[in-house]
Amino acid sequence: MLIAGKRGPTRLGFALLLKFYIWAGRFPRGRSELPGEAVGFVARQVGVEPAEFGLYEWTGRTIEYHRAQIRGHLGFRE
């Protein structure tokens, strides 16, 4: 499972990136592209409070690694 080992904001952020990529064929440009209802729905699925999404970092190595994991899992290259 791709989210195994991820906790809190990292778990929720990763799950949202994955779902958005599957749905839109690209990654979101920022939090504003993710409707609150979608954040709440995915948060319940992964067992994280929706408010923790605000703590997910949108820059840096973690999100780049998450994007690479998602592309690799889905069979895409950058």
DRENTI-719588 format. One record per residue: residue in three letters; z, y negated, x negated of N, C-alpha, C in turn. Coordinates in steps of 0.05 Angstrom, whole numbers, plus 5000, padded with zeros to 4 digits. Layout:
DRENTI-719588
+--------+------+------+------+------+------+------+------+------+------+
| residu |  nc3 |  nc2 |  nc1 | cac3 | cac2 | cac1 |  cc3 |  cc2 |  cc1 |
+--------+------+------+------+------+------+------+------+------+------+
|    ala |    Z |    Y |    X |    Z |    Y |    X |    Z |    Y |    X |
...
+--------+------+------+------+------+------+------+------+------+------+
***
This chain:
DRENTI-719588
+--------+------+------+------+------+------+------+------+------+------+
| residu |  nc3 |  nc2 |  nc1 | cac3 | cac2 | cac1 |  cc3 |  cc2 |  cc1 |
+--------+------+------+------+------+------+------+------+------+------+
|    met | 5000 | 5024 | 4983 | 5000 | 5000 | 5000 | 5000 | 4975 | 4982 |
|    leu | 4983 | 4957 | 4988 | 4980 | 4933 | 4971 | 5004 | 4915 | 4971 |
|    ile | 5020 | 4913 | 4992 | 5042 | 4895 | 4992 | 5068 | 4908 | 4983 |
|    ala | 5067 | 4933 | 4976 | 5091 | 4947 | 4966 | 5100 | 4933 | 4940 |
|    gly | 5126 | 4928 | 4938 | 5137 | 4915 | 4915 | 5138 | 4885 | 4917 |
|    lys | 5124 | 4874 | 4937 | 5124 | 4845 | 4941 | 5146 | 4838 | 4962 |
|    arg | 5160 | 4816 | 4958 | 5182 | 4809 | 4976 | 5180 | 4780 | 4984 |
|    gly | 5191 | 4773 | 5007 | 5194 | 4746 | 5016 | 5168 | 4731 | 5018 |
|    pro | 5167 | 4706 | 5007 | 5144 | 4690 | 5009 | 5119 | 4702 | 4997 |
|    thr | 5123 | 4717 | 4975 | 5101 | 4730 | 4962 | 5088 | 4751 | 4980 |
|    arg | 5105 | 4767 | 4993 | 5095 | 4787 | 5012 | 5079 | 4775 | 5034 |
|    leu | 5090 | 4754 | 5046 | 5076 | 4741 | 5069 | 5051 | 4727 | 5060 |
|    gly | 5052 | 4712 | 5038 | 5029 | 4699 | 5027 | 5006 | 4718 | 5021 |
|    phe | 5013 | 4740 | 5008 | 4993 | 4760 | 5001 | 4980 | 4772 | 5026 |
|    ala | 4996 | 4779 | 5046 | 4986 | 4790 | 5071 | 4968 | 4771 | 5085 |
|    leu | 4975 | 4745 | 5085 | 4958 | 4725 | 5098 | 4932 | 4721 | 5083 |
|    leu | 4933 | 4721 | 5057 | 4908 | 4719 | 5042 | 4890 | 4742 | 5048 |
|    leu | 4901 | 4766 | 5049 | 4885 | 4790 | 5054 | 4872 | 4788 | 5082 |
|    lys | 4888 | 4782 | 5102 | 4877 | 4781 | 5129 | 4856 | 4759 | 5132 |
|    phe | 4861 | 4736 | 5120 | 4842 | 4714 | 5121 | 4816 | 4722 | 5108 |
|    tyr | 4818 | 4735 | 5084 | 4794 | 4743 | 5070 | 4777 | 4763 | 5086 |
|    ile | 4791 | 4782 | 5099 | 4777 | 4802 | 5115 | 4763 | 4788 | 5139 |
|    trp | 4777 | 4768 | 5151 | 4767 | 4754 | 5174 | 4745 | 4734 | 5168 |
|    ala | 4748 | 4718 | 5147 | 4730 | 4696 | 5141 | 4711 | 4702 | 5118 |
|    gly | 4716 | 4722 | 5102 | 4699 | 4728 | 5079 | 4704 | 4709 | 5055 |
|    arg | 4726 | 4695 | 5056 | 4734 | 4677 | 5034 | 4764 | 4673 | 5036 |
|    phe | 4776 | 4660 | 5016 | 4804 | 4654 | 5016 | 4809 | 4627 | 5029 |
|    pro | 4832 | 4623 | 5041 | 4838 | 4597 | 5052 | 4841 | 4576 | 5030 |
|    arg | 4834 | 4551 | 5036 | 4836 | 4530 | 5016 | 4865 | 4519 | 5015 |
|    gly | 4880 | 4525 | 5035 | 4908 | 4516 | 5035 | 4922 | 4526 | 5060 |
|    arg | 4948 | 4519 | 5062 | 4964 | 4528 | 5085 | 4953 | 4518 | 5111 |
|    ser | 4941 | 4495 | 5111 | 4932 | 4482 | 5136 | 4910 | 4498 | 5150 |
|    glu | 4896 | 4516 | 5135 | 4875 | 4532 | 5148 | 4887 | 4556 | 5163 |
|    leu | 4912 | 4561 | 5160 | 4925 | 4584 | 5173 | 4941 | 4574 | 5197 |
|    pro | 4932 | 4581 | 5222 | 4947 | 4572 | 5245 | 4976 | 4584 | 5246 |
|    gly | 4994 | 4569 | 5256 | 5022 | 4577 | 5258 | 5025 | 4603 | 5273 |
|    glu | 5009 | 4608 | 5294 | 5010 | 4633 | 5309 | 5003 | 4657 | 5291 |
|    ala | 4983 | 4653 | 5274 | 4975 | 4675 | 5256 | 4997 | 4680 | 5235 |
|    val | 5009 | 4659 | 5225 | 5030 | 4662 | 5205 | 5053 | 4678 | 5218 |
|    gly | 5061 | 4670 | 5242 | 5083 | 4684 | 5256 | 5077 | 4713 | 5262 |
|    phe | 5052 | 4718 | 5270 | 5044 | 4746 | 5276 | 5045 | 4763 | 5251 |
|    val | 5034 | 4754 | 5229 | 5033 | 4770 | 5204 | 5062 | 4772 | 5193 |
|    ala | 5077 | 4751 | 5196 | 5105 | 4751 | 5186 | 5121 | 4773 | 5200 |
|    arg | 5118 | 4776 | 5226 | 5131 | 4797 | 5240 | 5122 | 4825 | 5230 |
|    gln | 5097 | 4827 | 5225 | 5086 | 4853 | 5216 | 5098 | 4861 | 5188 |
|    val | 5101 | 4842 | 5171 | 5111 | 4849 | 5144 | 5141 | 4845 | 5140 |
|    gly | 5155 | 4836 | 5161 | 5183 | 4834 | 5161 | 5194 | 4810 | 5145 |
|    val | 5180 | 4787 | 5146 | 5189 | 4764 | 5132 | 5190 | 4741 | 5152 |
|    glu | 5209 | 4722 | 5148 | 5211 | 4699 | 5166 | 5186 | 4681 | 5161 |
|    pro | 5174 | 4671 | 5183 | 5150 | 4654 | 5180 | 5156 | 4629 | 5162 |
|    ala | 5180 | 4618 | 5163 | 5187 | 4594 | 5148 | 5184 | 4599 | 5118 |
|    glu | 5186 | 4624 | 5109 | 5184 | 4629 | 5080 | 5156 | 4625 | 5069 |
|    phe | 5136 | 4623 | 5087 | 5109 | 4618 | 5078 | 5106 | 4591 | 5064 |
|    gly | 5123 | 4572 | 5071 | 5123 | 4547 | 5057 | 5131 | 4549 | 5027 |
|    leu | 5143 | 4570 | 5020 | 5152 | 4574 | 4992 | 5131 | 4589 | 4975 |
|    tyr | 5109 | 4598 | 4988 | 5088 | 4612 | 4973 | 5072 | 4592 | 4956 |
|    glu | 5069 | 4597 | 4930 | 5056 | 4579 | 4912 | 5025 | 4581 | 4914 |
|    trp | 5012 | 4559 | 4918 | 4983 | 4558 | 4921 | 4968 | 4553 | 4896 |
|    thr | 4982 | 4550 | 4874 | 4970 | 4547 | 4848 | 4984 | 4565 | 4828 |
|    gly | 4970 | 4572 | 4807 | 4983 | 4588 | 4786 | 4974 | 4616 | 4784 |
|    arg | 4987 | 4631 | 4767 | 4979 | 4659 | 4761 | 4983 | 4678 | 4784 |
|    thr | 5004 | 4674 | 4800 | 5010 | 4693 | 4822 | 4987 | 4693 | 4842 |
|    ile | 4979 | 4670 | 4852 | 4958 | 4670 | 4872 | 4931 | 4680 | 4861 |
|    glu | 4926 | 4674 | 4836 | 4902 | 4684 | 4823 | 4902 | 4714 | 4821 |
|    tyr | 4925 | 4725 | 4814 | 4928 | 4754 | 4813 | 4925 | 4767 | 4841 |
|    his | 4937 | 4754 | 4860 | 4935 | 4764 | 4888 | 4905 | 4764 | 4897 |
|    arg | 4891 | 4743 | 4891 | 4863 | 4742 | 4898 | 4847 | 4764 | 4884 |
|    ala | 4853 | 4768 | 4859 | 4839 | 4790 | 4844 | 4846 | 4817 | 4856 |
|    gln | 4871 | 4822 | 4863 | 4878 | 4847 | 4876 | 4863 | 4851 | 4902 |
|    ile | 4861 | 4831 | 4918 | 4848 | 4833 | 4944 | 4818 | 4838 | 4940 |
|    arg | 4805 | 4823 | 4922 | 4777 | 4827 | 4917 | 4772 | 4856 | 4907 |
|    gly | 4788 | 4865 | 4888 | 4786 | 4892 | 4878 | 4789 | 4913 | 4899 |
|    his | 4809 | 4910 | 4916 | 4814 | 4929 | 4938 | 4791 | 4930 | 4957 |
|    leu | 4778 | 4907 | 4963 | 4756 | 4906 | 4982 | 4729 | 4911 | 4969 |
|    gly | 4728 | 4914 | 4943 | 4703 | 4920 | 4929 | 4686 | 4896 | 4923 |
|    phe | 4698 | 4873 | 4920 | 4683 | 4848 | 4913 | 4690 | 4839 | 4885 |
|    arg | 4671 | 4825 | 4873 | 4676 | 4813 | 4848 | 4675 | 4783 | 4851 |
|    glu | 4688 | 4768 | 4833 | 4689 | 4739 | 4834 | 4661 | 4728 | 4829 |
+--------+------+------+------+------+------+------+------+------+------+
***
